């Protein structure tokens, strides 16, 4: 029985594009697959017929021969079968044809991204990491920071093509742009990466001298980074498209900036809250009073010290902590008192301390009250 026209087999016109031919085969393969047509004895033969048609029409050279000579192009003397070393329309053809459709459907999930010609798509550039150390004050206010990042960038001489003068890469002659070659080994078809183009499907005959054919060069680029208020150590900021340039015109990767907030001399941070230890005189801790404490915004706040305060006592200043990175809200500031003990006393000061000790040893001592005044004077003399 005479063979049917391959275009009719796939249900496409003679002027169909490569993509239309692939869609036609995919539709027929799903429709005629033997597993879905167990009750149709003709389905298997029609399925093989569709495989045979696609094996020829998917290849530009074979398609051209078929358009010119028809089936005679593959019936001996006109260029051989559609694949060297294998019969036309056999099990190997099915594996070859179905492999293309499988890759088209699942290639992206398997890491085998391929371009319109069947070869691998231009490789995406790598992501970059940049560690940025800032002060706690900068984390409180936020800032704009200029940084210099060493990275690869698209070659300006060839516009990323890798070819001298910006010429387009050519289809690899070894794999016809597929990025892979097949060899028949008995019942199986073995497929491997094309050794000529390393799976790219394209070659550059005259590599660009500036980039050596890679399509990118190493250089430093200056970037302006917006650091929002409220960041903390470990916060990650993504700059889309600012990573490594892709190979031969591929899309660039991203730049990730990791924030490291330096330790502060006064403040300790815990989430949104700040903690600081403030020294207070022994007399002020005993008698009470007011002290001034620094705040992270550069100002000062007055805090009342209750009478009889001890070291370690904490007091809270509301909304004096760090701002929230996302959304409204601000933490608090906690002050911990550290009562100071005077050192390097003069003879007179030591005498006053002894008198104070004697006066305060009994609650009924009538001199106790007057000695508080003496101690205050003593403390003032130390400060002066």
C-alpha positions, 0 to 999 in steps of 0.5 A, spaced: 500 500 500 502 506 498 505 511 503 500 517 505 503 524 504 507 525 511 503 532 511 497 529 511 499 524 516 500 529 521 494 534 519 498 540 517 499 544 511 506 543 506 508 550 508 507 549 516 512 551 520 517 547 525 512 549 531 506 547 527 509 540 525 511 539 532 504 540 535 501 536 529 505 530 531 504 531 539 496 531 537 497 525 533 501 521 538 496 523 544 490 521 539 493 514 537 498 512 542 496 504 543 495 504 550 489 509 549 487 505 543 487 497 546 480 496 542 483 499 535 487 494 532 489 499 527 492 505 532 499 502 533 500 502 525 497 509 525 502 511 531 508 508 527 506 512 521 505 519 525 512 517 528 515 516 521 512 522 518 515 527 524 522 523 524 522 526 517 519 533 517 522 535 524 529 535 520 530 541 516 535 537 511 530 531 511 524 535 510 527 539 504 529 532 501 522 530 502 519 536 499 523 535 493 523 528 492 517 525 496 518 518 499 523 516 494 528 521 497 528 515 503 527 509 498 534 508 496 539 512 492 536 519 494 540 520 501 538 514 505 534 513 511 532 519 515 537 517 520 544 513 519 545 506 521 537 505 522 531 503 518 526 508 516 519 507 521 522 502 526 523 502 534 529 507 533 524 512 530 519 512 535 524 513 541 527 519 537 521 522 535 517 521 542 523 524 545 523 530 542 515 531 544 517 529 551 523 534 552 518 539 549 513 538 555 518 536 561 524 539 559 524 545 563 523 541 569 528 536 568 533 542 567 534 541 559 531 548 557 531 548 550 530 554 545 526 554 538 531 550 534 532 545 539 538 547 542 539 549 549 537 556 551 542 561 552 544 560 560 541 564 565 547 568 569 549 566 576 546 570 582 551 574 586 551 575 594 554 581 597 555 582 604 553 589 607 555 591 614 552 597 617 551 601 624 545 600 628 543 608 627 543 606 620 538 600 621 534 605 625 533 611 620 535 607 613 539 609 608 541 609 601 548 606 600 552 606 594 556 599 593 561 597 587 560 589 585 565 585 581 561 581 576 560 579 569 557 584 564 554 583 557 560 584 552 558 591 549 563 589 542 558 583 540 552 585 544 552 578 548 552 574 542 559 572 543 561 572 535 565 578 532 561 584 530 555 581 534 553 576 528 548 571 530 551 564 532 550 559 527 546 552 528 551 546 530 552 542 523 554 536 528 547 536 531 543 540 527 541 545 532 538 540 537 544 540 542 544 532 542 546 526 538 543 520 537 546 513 536 543 506 535 545 500 539 541 494 537 534 495 540 535 502 544 537 509 541 542 512 546 542 520 546 548 524 549 550 531 549 553 534 542 561 534 543 561 540 538 557 545 541 557 542 548 549 542 548 548 549 546 545 547 539 549 553 536 556 555 534 560 561 534 565 561 528 569 567 529 569 568 537 569 576 539 576 578 541 573 582 547 570 576 551 573 570 547 566 568 545 562 568 552 558 574 550 560 577 557 566 580 560 568 581 567 568 588 570 565 592 576 559 596 577 556 601 581 549 600 584 545 604 589 542 600 594 536 603 598 536 600 605 529 600 609 529 602 616 528 596 621 533 591 618 537 587 622 542 582 621 540 576 616 535 581 612 536 579 605 535 585 599 534 582 592 536 586 586 533 583 580 537 583 574 544 585 577 547 579 578 552 575 573 550 576 565 548 570 562 552 566 557 551 569 549 545 573 551 542 569 556 538 573 562 542 576 568 542 573 575 540 577 581 544 580 586 542 578 594 545 583 599 545 580 606 545 585 611 550 585 617 548 590 623 554 592 627 554 591 635 553 598 638 557 601 644 551 603 648 545 599 646 544 592 645 538 589 640 533 584 641 528 584 636 525 591 636 527 593 643 533 596 645 537 595 652 542 600 655 546 600 662 546 607 665 550 608 671 547 612 677 550 615 683 550 611 689 546 618 692 541 619 687 540 611 687 538 612 694 535 619 694 532 618 688 532 624 682 533 624 674 538 622 669 539 623 662 540 617 657 542 617 650 537 614 645 538 611 638 535 617 634 541 621 637 537 625 642 536 624 650 531 623 654 530 625 662 528 619 666 526 619 673 530 614 678 525 612 684 528 613 691 532 606 693 533 604 686 538 598 686 543 596 681 539 592 675 533 595 676 529 596 669 525 602 666 522 602 660 521 608 655 515 606 650 517 607 642 524 609 643 526 602 640 527 600 633 522 601 627 518 595 624 521 593 618 514 591 615 508 595 617 507 600 623 510 599 630 516 601 634 519 597 639 521 600 646 527 602 650 529 599 657 534 602 661 538 598 666 541 602 672 548 600 675 549 604 681 556 606 682 561 605 688 566 611 689 573 609 689 580 613 691 576 617 696 580 622 700 581 622 708 575 627 709 571 623 704 572 616 708 571 619 714 564 622 712 563 615 709 564 612 716 560 617 720 554 615 715 555 608 716 555 609 724 549 614 723 545 609 718 546 603 723 540 604 727 534 607 725 533 611 731 539 615 731 537 622 731 543 624 726 542 619 721 537 624 717 543 630 717 548 625 714 544 624 708 546 631 707 553 630 708 553 624 704 550 628 698 555 634 699 561 628 699 558 625 693 558 632 689 565 633 692 567 627 688 564 629 682 567 636 682 
